Amino acid sequence: MGSGGCARQPTLRAARSSRFDTRASRRRLRWAAAALVLLLLIVNWLATDREPLALDDRARRHLPGRFIALSDGYTNYQVVGAETGPVVLLIPGISVPRGIFDRTIAPLAEAGYRVVSFDLYGRGFSDRPTIRYDAALFNRQIDDLLGALRIEGAVHLIGLASGGLQAMLYAEWRPSRVKSLLLIAPDGVDAPVSGFVRMVRLPLVGELAGRLVMNATGKRRWEARLQQYAADPRLVDKVIEQFRGQIEYKGFWRALTSSIANLPISESSALFRRLERRRVPTLVLWGASDVIIPTRLAQEVRRLMPSARYIEIPAGHLPHYERPDLTNAAMLQFLGQK
């Protein structure tokens, strides 16, 4: 009987020790979970919109251009030229507002075209909805805008860089709505992407990490990129001024990060081939000194779309802005044949 009592004591001590270890493990798990939640809350707060201004009704009353309510928010736009002229829609790049076409609009309008310029969602003074910024969103925005302006039939699309890629994406989605494509240094050719792009495309955490980086260093990094858009510092200063005018409104960096993560900027060679098979009339314009989208990629575009007309302009990334005389002449000659 005595030996039985001795046997039970170690068993009781082991049970108490096991219960203590279980409680300690649970406490550690609770602390770890609390720390993780706190960390996520801090990261989420750091990644929220840091811009100081709200793009609301009060702000819109004092901003240039016109505003129209579409299915995903307000779009800032302008229409210039003949009411009954052929329609040209201008699609800006991934980080710039519609003002990047300021030197294109008047010559086209004077030639008899009805010229529509607009800010993509997240850019310029268009709304920054909390949404995925991908081809589907911008296809819908273009479709909505044309419908709201009661523009029927096919239109000419002029797109800069990622705006050129978006023009092609829309042309594939709505082929009956596109009469021709004028692509200025278009994105989309299959090419290696930067480390930042790889990061923001990581599942679950990529865009969150990207917003952290953009909130902290986006302005400095992007303005350094804009410095390479043209050789003339006066032109660069004008582009940077336009850029700065939009980044004060909440949601800009979030929208830009999402666009980089979700648009097929460097993996759309097959799209060029498909449009080539459809024989969509296309003019490709490229700055001979472009360092943002270099001419080696232009040669790949020529290979993918051999039927397209290709013209190099003695300029950098913005031939239509740096050499509007040559660029506008090429555009008008092309449009006049369509």
N, C-alpha and C positions, 0 to 999 in steps of 0.2 A: 504494500500500500504506500509505504514511504517512497519506494522507487518510482511509483506512478506519479506522485506529486512532483518529484524532481524532473520527471520527463515533461510535465505540463508547463513548468516555469519557463524553459527556453522557448517553448512554443508560443506562450503568451507574449514573451519579450519580442519574438520575431514578428508576431501579428501586430503589436504596437508599433514596432519599427517600420513595418510595411505600410501601416496607416499613416504614420508620420511622413514617410517618403512620398506617399501618394498625395497628401495635403501639400507638401512642399513643391511637388511637381506641378500641381494645379495652380499654386500661387505663382510659380515661375511662368507658367503658360499665360496666366491672366496679366502679369506684368509685361510679358513680351507682346501680348495682343494689344494692351493699352499703349505701349510704346510704338507699335506699328501704326495704330490708328492715329496717334499724335503726329507721327512722322508724315503719314499720308495727308493729314489735315494741313500741316505746315507746307508740304510740297504743293498741295492743291492751292493754298493761299498764295504762294509765291508764283504759281503758274496762272493765276487768274488775270483778267485784263488789267493792265497797269496804266493804260493811257488815261489822261486826266479828264477828257471831255466826252460828254454823251452826245451821240448822233440822234437827236430827237426832233420833235416838231419845232421847238424854239430854235435849235441850231439850223435846221433846214431853211427857215425863213430868211437867214442871212447868208446862205451859201450860194455860189454861182450855179447856173444851169437850172434845169427843171427836174421835178421829182414825180415819179409815177409808182403807184402801189402795184406790185406784182405778187405772185403766189408765195414768194419767200421773203418779201420785204420791199422797202422802197429802193428804186433804182434812180440814180442821177444820170441825166441824159441831155442831149442837145440835138436839134434837127435844124439843118441849114440847107438852103438851096431850093430848087424848083419843086413845087408841090407835086407835080406829075412826072418829075424826072426819074430815070432809073435809080434805084436805091443802092447806096453803098453803106455797109455797116462796118465800123471801125472797132476792132477788138484789141485792147491794150495788153501789155505783158503781165507777168505774174505779180509785179510789185509797183507798177506805175499807174497813175490815173489817166483818164481820157485826154488830158491836156498834152500828152505825149504826141498827139496827132494835130496839134495846133497849126503846124505848117503844111498840113495836108488838106485840111478841110476847105479853106477858101478856094484854092485852085480847082478842086473837084466841083464845088458848088458853082463857081463861075463857068465851068464847062457844061453845066446843065444837069448835074447829078443832085439827087436828094441825099444828103450826107447825114447819117445818124452816128453819133459818138455816144458812148456810155461807159460808166464805171462798173466793172465786175463787182459782184458782191464781195465785201471785205476790203475793197480798194476805193480810192478816191472818196466820194461822199455817198456811195451806196451803202445800204445797211450791212451790218456784220452779224447775220443770224448765227445762233449756236447750232451748227449743222456741219455735216461733212462737206468739205469743199472739193468736189470732184467733177469729172466731166458731166455727169448727169445733172448736177446743180447748174452749171453754166449753160448746158444745152437748154435746160428749162428756162433759164433767165432770158436767153436770146429768143426762144420761141414765144415766151410771154410778152417780151418787149415788142416784137414785130406784131403780135396780135393786138396788143393794147394800142399801138399806133395805127392800127388798121392798114398795115402794109401787107398786100397780097402778092402772090407770085414769087418768082425767084429774085434773089438779091445778090449783089457782089459782096464778098467778104474780104476785108483787109485785116490781117492779123500780124502782130509783132511778137516774135519769140514764142512764149507759151500761148500768146493770143493767136499765133499762126497755127499752133497745134490744136487749139480749141476750135478754130475755123474748120480745120479738117475733121475733127470729131463731130462737129455739127453737120458738116456736109455729108458724112457717112450716115448720120442719124436721120437727117431730113434732106435727102438728095433733091427732092422736088423744090426745095426752098433756096437752093444755091445755084447761081448762074455761073460764077467763076470764083477762083481763089487767088488772092494776091498775098503771098507769104513773105514777110520780112524776117530773114534769119530765123526760120521756124525751129522750135524745139521738137523733140520726138525721135530723132535718130538714135538707134541703139548705141549706147556709149556707157563707159564706167561712170558711176555716181560718186559724189564726195562722201566723206565720213559722216558729215551732218545729215545728208539725205538718208544714208543707211540707218542712222540712229533714229530719225523720226519715223521711219517705216517699221521699227520694231513693234511687234504686237503688244497691246495693252499699255505699255509705258512710253512708247516712242514719241507720240505727239505731246504728252505731258512733259517729257524731258526737253523736247524741242521748244516748247513755250517758255520753260525756265531759261534756256539759253537766249531766246529771242528777247525776253523781258529784260535780261541783264545786259546783253551786248548787241542786240539786233540793230539798233540805230547806227552804232559805230561801224559794225561789220558791213551793213548794207550800203552805207554811204561810201565806204572804201571800194565796194564793188562798182557803185555808180561812177566813181572817179575814172573808171576804165571805159566808160561808154563812148567817149569821144576824145579826140586830141585837143579840141578847143576848150580851154577852161571856162570860157563864158557860157558855152552851151552846157557844160557839166553843171555849172552853178544854177542854171535855169531848171535843169532836170532835178537837181537836189532840192531846189525850192519847192517844186511840185511834190516831190516825195515827202518833204517835211510837213506840207499842208494837210496830209491825210493821216499821218501816224499819231496825231494827237487824239484821235477819236477811238473810243474803247472798242476792242476786238480786232484791231488791225493785225497785230502780231499773231494772235490765235488763228485768224483766217489765213495769213500767209503760211504759217507752219502747216496747217491742214492741207493747203493747196500743194505744198512741196511734198507732203506725205502721200497724197492721193491722186495727183495727176500723173499720167504716164509720160513724164518729161523726157526720159531717156530710154524708153523701151517701146517705141511705136513705129519701128521700121515697117512692120507689116501693114500699118495703116497707110503709109505712103504707097505701098505696092497695090493695096486694094483700090485706092483712089486713082492710081495710074490705070488700072484695068478698066475703071469706069470712064476714063478719059474726061475727067473734070477739067475744064480749061484752067490752067494754072500759070501764074507768073511768080518766079522766085527771085527776090532781090536780096543781095548780101553785101555788106560792107567788106571791102577787100582787106581792111585792117582790123576786122572784128576780133577781139581777144576774149569776148564773153562766150560767143558761139563761133569758134574759129572756122576758117574756110575749109579745113580738112573735112568737117562735117557737111559743108556745102557740097563738096564733091560726092559724098555719099548720097545726099539728096538727089543730085543729078543722076546718079546711078539708079536710084530707086524710082525716079519719075522722069524717064528720058524724054517723054513728050512735052514736059513743062518747058516754058521759056525761062531762061536763066540769065540774069544780068548782075554783074558786079559793079558796085559804086565805090569810087575812091573815098571811103569814109570808114568809121568804126561801127559800133553796134547799132547805131541809129541813122542809117543812111537817109531816111526820109526827113530827119530833123537836122542832120549835119549838111546834107546836100539836097535840099528840097527841089532845086532847079532840075537836077538830073533825075531824081526819083519821081517827082510828079510828072515829068515828061514821059518817063517809061510807063507809069501807071495809066496815064491818059491815052497813050498809044494803044496799050493792051485793052483797056476798057472800050475804046472806040471800035474795036474789032469784034466785040462780043454782042 
